[in-house]
Structure formats: C-alpha cells, structure tokens
Amino acid sequence: MSGKKSFYLELAWLGEVFSLIQVLAYHKGTSRSEEGVGGELQRKPESAGSWIELAEAHPELFRVRVKEGRRKLVALVSG
C-alpha cells in the first residue's frame, strides 16, 4: 500500500458522504453547486478539499457535471 492515506480511513468521510446525500435528497432542485451545498451545511468537508471533490470521488453515488463551461454541479445518481 502506498504512503497516501485512503479516504476510507478519514474519520469524517462517512458522515460527510451522508450529509451530502441528505442535502441533495431533500432539496427541491436536482443538483447543487459547491456554494449551495456549503451554504446548506455551513461548513467545508474535512475529508476532501470541497464537496464537489468528495462527490467526484464517489461516482457510484454522485454525478458531477459542468454547467456553462466551468461551474460544477453535483446530483445524486438515480436508477
């Protein structure tokens, strides 16, 4: 195993994944920006550099798309 620490070993990782799922599941829109998620949760994640980065690490749960050429939005995977 390399010297890089796995995100699965980060203490905050699982709670932050659940927090992101909840924010996306209970919002009336289908996707949120970094600012939207951060504003709802009132903090930045500890296990990743941003909420979008956390989502990108889990394509089995989240989809990240680029809107208007540069703004990233995250949504839950459906079906």
C-alpha positions in Angstrom: 0.0 0.0 0.0 1.3 3.4 -0.8 2.0 6.1 1.7 -1.1 8.0 0.7 -3.9 7.7 3.2 -7.2 6.3 1.9 -10.3 8.4 2.3 -12.0 5.4 3.8 -9.7 5.9 6.8 -10.7 9.5 7.3 -12.8 9.8 10.4 -15.1 12.4 8.9 -15.6 10.7 5.5 -18.7 8.6 6.1 -20.6 11.3 7.9 -19.8 13.8 5.1 -21.0 11.4 2.4 -24.3 11.0 4.3 -24.5 14.8 4.8 -24.1 15.3 1.0 -26.7 12.7 0.2 -29.2 14.3 2.6 -28.6 17.8 1.2 -29.2 16.6 -2.3 -32.1 14.3 -1.5 -34.1 16.9 0.4 -33.5 19.8 -1.9 -36.3 20.8 -4.4 -33.7 21.0 -7.2 -31.9 18.1 -8.7 -28.4 19.4 -8.4 -26.4 21.8 -6.2 -23.3 23.9 -6.6 -20.3 23.9 -4.2 -21.7 27.1 -2.7 -25.2 25.6 -2.4 -24.0 22.5 -0.5 -21.6 24.5 1.6 -24.3 27.1 2.4 -26.7 24.4 3.5 -24.2 22.6 5.7 -22.5 25.8 6.9 -19.0 24.2 6.6 -16.4 22.7 4.3 -15.7 19.0 4.3 -12.7 17.7 6.3 -12.2 14.6 4.2 -11.9 16.4 0.9 -10.9 19.8 -0.5 -14.5 20.6 -1.4 -18.0 19.0 -1.6 -17.6 18.6 -5.3 -14.3 16.8 -4.8 -15.9 14.5 -2.3 -18.7 13.8 -4.9 -16.2 13.2 -7.7 -14.5 10.5 -5.5 -17.8 8.6 -5.4 -19.3 8.2 -8.9 -21.3 5.3 -7.6 -23.4 7.8 -5.6 -23.0 11.2 -7.2 -22.8 12.8 -10.7 -20.8 15.9 -11.2 -21.4 17.9 -14.4 -20.1 21.2 -15.7 -22.6 23.9 -16.4 -21.9 26.8 -18.7 -18.4 25.6 -19.3 -17.0 25.9 -15.8 -19.4 25.8 -12.9 -19.7 22.3 -11.4 -23.0 20.9 -10.1 -23.4 17.7 -8.1 -26.5 15.5 -8.1 -27.5 12.1 -6.8 -27.2 9.1 -9.1 -30.7 7.8 -9.9 -31.8 4.4 -11.1 
